[in-house]
Amino acid sequence: MYKLFYSPGTASMVIHQLLIELKQPFELVLVDFAAGQQKSAEFLQLNPQGRVPVLVDAEVSIYESAAILLYLTEKHQALTPPPGTKARALFLQQIAFLTNNLAPQFRFWFYSPDLGFDEYPLALKQQLQQNITSIWQQLDDQLTSNGPYLLGDEFSAADLMLTMYMRWSRNMPTTALAWPALQRLADLVRSRPSWRQLYQQEGLTEWAGF
Ligand SMILES: N[C@@H](CCC(=O)N[C@@H](CS)C(=O)NCC(=O)O)C(=O)O
């Protein structure tokens, strides 16, 4: 059985929802951030960066949400197009785009000590915000011409990842839902039973959409 080390509403949520979508049995192991468990010697053995998610699958232990997502979709041959196809190339591009462009902006947004600040100067905060909104614009343009999902008509695990990032913008001055095609994709993902189950299991309430 899979073991997912998680913290509610964080980067582990995409993997949690994916495991539900894949109908795989899994055990959730809460990493208590308030108690600093992510930096405990025991957890650092699993991920030297002290971050969730970590997935343990028998002798396999893997961290980095994108790597875990690719591992699981490949292993179960689901929620990803077949290898070597045009659709698969687009899928890989979308995952790489999200994790190389959007994810770091959010990491800096939520973790100012990463950039050496207790609290950001206004100009830096505004720049991060602008970086995020310009990515929303690019994604919205793409979904407007070839949506409603990141692979056009085909729902995939990439949509779960994008929805998680959109959720993280919920308390920003401009949220991802201000862009109509992003709102449409978020609504499609949030109407899935897996989203409801995720919310119940993680005890989430904000930005439920149901
Ligand atoms: N690139 C990593 C980022 C993981 C990450 O930043 N996780 C955050 C939660 S969203 C975390 O564990 N933070 C705890 C900490 O940094 O102390 C991934 O996608 O898995």
The ligand as a MOL file (V3000), in Angstrom:
LIG
                    3D

  0  0  0     0  0            999 V3000
M  V30 BEGIN CTAB
M  V30 COUNTS 20 19 0 0 0
M  V30 BEGIN ATOM
M  V30 1 N 9.3180 21.2960 -5.1920 0
M  V30 2 C 8.6760 20.6500 -4.0670 0
M  V30 3 C 8.1690 21.7240 -3.1280 0
M  V30 4 C 7.6170 21.1310 -1.8710 0
M  V30 5 C 7.2910 22.2000 -0.8500 0
M  V30 6 O 7.7270 23.3630 -0.9260 0
M  V30 7 N 6.4960 21.7750 0.1460 0
M  V30 8 C 6.1370 22.6700 1.2080 0
M  V30 9 C 4.6290 22.6780 1.4210 0
M  V30 10 S 3.8070 23.3750 0.0270 0
M  V30 11 C 6.7700 22.2010 2.4950 0
M  V30 12 O 6.9000 21.0200 2.7440 0
M  V30 13 N 7.1310 23.1540 3.3450 0
M  V30 14 C 7.7020 22.9000 4.6280 0
M  V30 15 C 8.9570 23.6790 4.8310 0
M  V30 16 O 9.5350 24.1960 3.8580 0
M  V30 17 O 9.3740 23.7700 5.9900 0
M  V30 18 C 7.5320 19.7620 -4.5490 0
M  V30 19 O 6.8610 20.1370 -5.5100 0
M  V30 20 O 7.3420 18.6840 -3.9720 0
M  V30 END ATOM
M  V30 BEGIN BOND
M  V30 1 1 1 2
M  V30 2 1 2 3
M  V30 3 1 2 18
M  V30 4 1 3 4
M  V30 5 1 4 5
M  V30 6 2 5 6
M  V30 7 1 5 7
M  V30 8 1 7 8
M  V30 9 1 8 9
M  V30 10 1 8 11
M  V30 11 1 9 10
M  V30 12 2 11 12
M  V30 13 1 11 13
M  V30 14 1 13 14
M  V30 15 1 14 15
M  V30 16 2 15 16
M  V30 17 1 15 17
M  V30 18 2 18 19
M  V30 19 1 18 20
M  V30 END BOND
M  V30 END CTAB
M  END
